[in-house]
Amino acid sequence: MMRKNYFLAALILPLVLVACASQRPVLYPNECLQRVGHPAADRDINECMHHAEEYVSSGDGGNALEQRAIGGGTGEPPSAPRPEESAAR
């Protein structure tokens, strides 16, 4: 039974890692893209990705994710203070 679990984990883990790999947005040739052009759209995407990387590496990204997970489990909105934060005030 234990071998089966390890086999499943070894099979599923690479699939999860590939699915969660960093990807760039797909741009569809709509009116806005035709108006601004591909170079401007690529600059905007690069800038957005850079800001996202900075946010995640600053540590705030993990905190926001943690708050979302707690809020999802308790039914509280993400902006609601956690019980230990309320008691400290």
N, C-alpha and C positions, 0 to 999 in steps of 0.2 A: 504494500500500500504506500509506503514511504517513497519507494522508487517512482511510483506513478506520479506522486505530487511533485517530485523534483523534475521529472520529465515534462510535466505540464508547465511548470514554472520556467524551465529552460526553453520551452517552445513559445510561450506567451510573452516573456520579457522582451525579446528582440522586436516582436511585432508592436508592442506598446512603445518602445523607444523610437522606432521608425515613425510611428503615427504621431508622436509628440515632437518630432524634429521641427526645427525652425523653418518656416516657409514664408515666402513673400506673397502678398496679396495678388490675386488675379484681376487684371484690369480688363474690363469689357469696352469695346469701341463705341462708347455712347457719345452723346453731344458734348459733355463736359471734357472728356478725354480728347476729343478732336479739337476742342477750343484751346485747351492749355498745352497739348502736345505731350508726347511720351517723356522727353527729358525733364519737363517740369513735374510730371506725375512721379517719375522715379526719384527726383530730389525730395518731394514731399514724403514719399514712402521711406526713403533713407532717414530723413529727419525724424519721422515718427518712430521708426524702429530704434534710432539712437536714443530718443527720449525714454522709450520703454525699457531699453537695456539699462540706462542710468537709474531709472526708478526701481527696477528689480535689484540691481546691485547695491543700491543705497540701504536696503533692508526694509524699506517701507512696503515693498511689494509682498514680501512674506507676511508681514503684519496684516496687510489688507486681506490676503488670502486666508490667513488664520481667522480673522474676524468674520469673513464670509462663511467659512466652514462652521464656526460656532453659531452664527446667526441662522444658517440653514438647518442645523440640528435642533435649535431651540425655538425656531419660528420667529426670532427677533429680526428686525431689519438690521442691515450691516452698520448703520450709523448709531444704533443704540449702544450705550456703554455696557461693558461686561460687568457682571456682579462685583468682581474684585475691584474694578475701577470706580464703581459707585460708592463702595464702602470706604475707599481711600479719600474721597472728597470731603 
